Amino acid sequence: MEFDGCRYPSTGELAALHSTAYGIPVEQHIEVQRTAKDAAGKLVPYSLLTFVAERGMWPVRGTAQFCTGDWKTKRIFAAWTPLVRRLRRILGRPVRILNVIGLRTQESTDRAKRRSYRRVLANRDRHVDEWLPIRDWTTSAVREFCDASDIAHHWAYDSVPGAGDWNGSTRCSCSICIMANRSDLNLAVRRRPRLTNLYAQVEQVRGHRFRQDLSIAELLQLAQRQGGPAPGIVLADDGPEFDAMATAVRAARRAAPPHPGSRPERAAAAGAVGVR
């Protein structure tokens, strides 16, 4: 992303920069993404919003939170599989994997229940442990650590890219996230109007609210009021990747949603387990 003559890295690029700074070679950095076949049979990126448009329902926090399971955790576990297969033959024993995650107790009551270290999987091929090294850090401690680092934090946290003031979004997740607070959502809607419009189209066609306590339609009204967070930057979202996603989302919302007994997320989840 470019702003005021400077280019700012994407989340994937920033993660690679962080990994390199801690001594992990570039070739060991893997970025995973879900794909699907297009009309010509070619594998193309498959967005969460396209999935929501097909399914006819948004993720629901706690009860149907498929955005964090099927779209994050299972993608990571599946990405390890080729490495595990190769090392298993070399080592002659299960491959040991340490999954390091930046979750903190201050972020939510659910995350506060997670232990700092635990075994999450053990079978004949792999043993996976989870470590939360900053579990008990405060938000201010994280910001102080980032400010002292040679690598800048993501621009979304700032009022404008490059400001370094931490006056932007409090979270760097999906731009419009079901778990975000109202201030962050208000900021996201102002920063990404074209994406918000796409969300609104899905919500209107499918008749399922983005959140029970807050719809995209209400968010749009909130963003039009005086006051509230200044966007600092308004993204055009006019690149080929966004256009391809928009085309896929519109095609998905025109189709009838699947029967509840055969929802696509069930097949997707089964496929992920099969790969592992």
Secondary structure, 3 states (H helix, E strand, C coil): CEECCEECCCHHHHHHHHHHHCCCCHHHCCCCCCEEECCCCCEEECCHHHHHHHHCCCCECCCECHHHHHHHHHHHHHHHHHHHHHHHHHHCCCEEEEEECCCCHHHCHHHHCCCCEEEEEECCCEEEEEECCCCCCCHHHHHHHHHHCCCCCCHHHCCCCCCCCCCCCCCCCCCCCCCCCHHHHHHHHHHCHHHHHHHHHHHHHHCCCCECCECHHHHHHHHCCCCCCCCCCCCCCCCHHHHHHHHHHHHHHHCCCCCHHHCHHHHHHHHHHHHC
